Amino acid sequence: MSLADTHMQTEYALERVIRRLEEAWCPPPVPEVDAYGYRPLPLPVLLAGIDALREQSIDPGAQFVDLGCGLGRTLLCMWAFGYSKLRGVEIMPQFAAIASGLVPVADIQIGDADTADVSDAQVIYSYRPFKDTGLAEVYTKNLIDRTKRGQLLWVPQVQPAGLCEHVGGYVYRRT
């Protein structure tokens, strides 16, 4: 079986698992102040981001951090594609509990994405669907300020400006 066939089978299996997860559990309403409630990244966009990371030849043993991991969908996908050193940070304990059950190999921490330590991460994923683009830009700038040269940022909501080089998809390298 070719690598492309294996990749397609993995994508298909992931899509089925994620759809079942979403059908079986509908998250409780989340107060919407400056951000939307729980709103996961569409699966095709998520898989395109994983492809962009794979093109960067990221070592599957590299630390991957998902800031605001929600139910753990992104962590599940990363694990399915062979990544093993996974950490999720989620502010809502009920979401963190589900993510822990869904991806038991991941270290799920209850905490704030704005203050979580990302110094050991090679890849930092953060999807924050803010209603206000200005807040999204402030959040992304704060994230960039907390990173160091060489780290990869996977940020689908806002294109980081200035200190980052675009490497593909929504993936940027901190310069």
SULPE-V326412 format. One record per residue. N is the residue number from 1. SS is DSSP state (alpha for helix, beta for strand, coil for the rest). Layout:
n->(N:N)
ss->(SS:SS)
This chain:
n->(1:2:3:4:5:6:7:8:9:10:11:12:13:14:15:16:17:18:19:20:21:22:23:24:25:26:27:28:29:30:31:32:33:34:35:36:37:38:39:40:41:42:43:44:45:46:47:48:49:50:51:52:53:54:55:56:57:58:59:60:61:62:63:64:65:66:67:68:69:70:71:72:73:74:75:76:77:78:79:80:81:82:83:84:85:86:87:88:89:90:91:92:93:94:95:96:97:98:99:100:101:102:103:104:105:106:107:108:109:110:111:112:113:114:115:116:117:118:119:120:121:122:123:124:125:126:127:128:129:130:131:132:133:134:135:136:137:138:139:140:141:142:143:144:145:146:147:148:149:150:151:152:153:154:155:156:157:158:159:160:161:162:163:164:165:166:167:168:169:170:171:172:173:174:175)
ss->(coil:coil:alpha:alpha:alpha:alpha:alpha:alpha:alpha:alpha:alpha:alpha:alpha:alpha:alpha:alpha:alpha:alpha:alpha:alpha:alpha:alpha:alpha:alpha:coil:coil:coil:coil:coil:coil:coil:coil:coil:coil:beta:coil:coil:coil:coil:coil:coil:coil:alpha:alpha:alpha:alpha:alpha:alpha:alpha:alpha:alpha:alpha:alpha:alpha:alpha:coil:coil:coil:coil:coil:coil:coil:coil:beta:beta:beta:beta:coil:coil:coil:coil:coil:alpha:alpha:alpha:alpha:alpha:alpha:alpha:alpha:coil:coil:coil:coil:coil:beta:beta:beta:beta:beta:coil:coil:alpha:alpha:alpha:alpha:alpha:alpha:alpha:alpha:alpha:alpha:coil:coil:coil:coil:beta:beta:beta:beta:coil:coil:coil:coil:coil:coil:coil:coil:coil:coil:coil:coil:beta:beta:beta:beta:coil:coil:coil:beta:coil:coil:alpha:alpha:alpha:alpha:alpha:alpha:alpha:alpha:alpha:alpha:alpha:alpha:alpha:coil:coil:coil:coil:coil:coil:beta:beta:beta:coil:coil:coil:coil:coil:coil:coil:coil:coil:beta:beta:beta:beta:beta:coil:coil:beta:beta:beta:beta:coil)
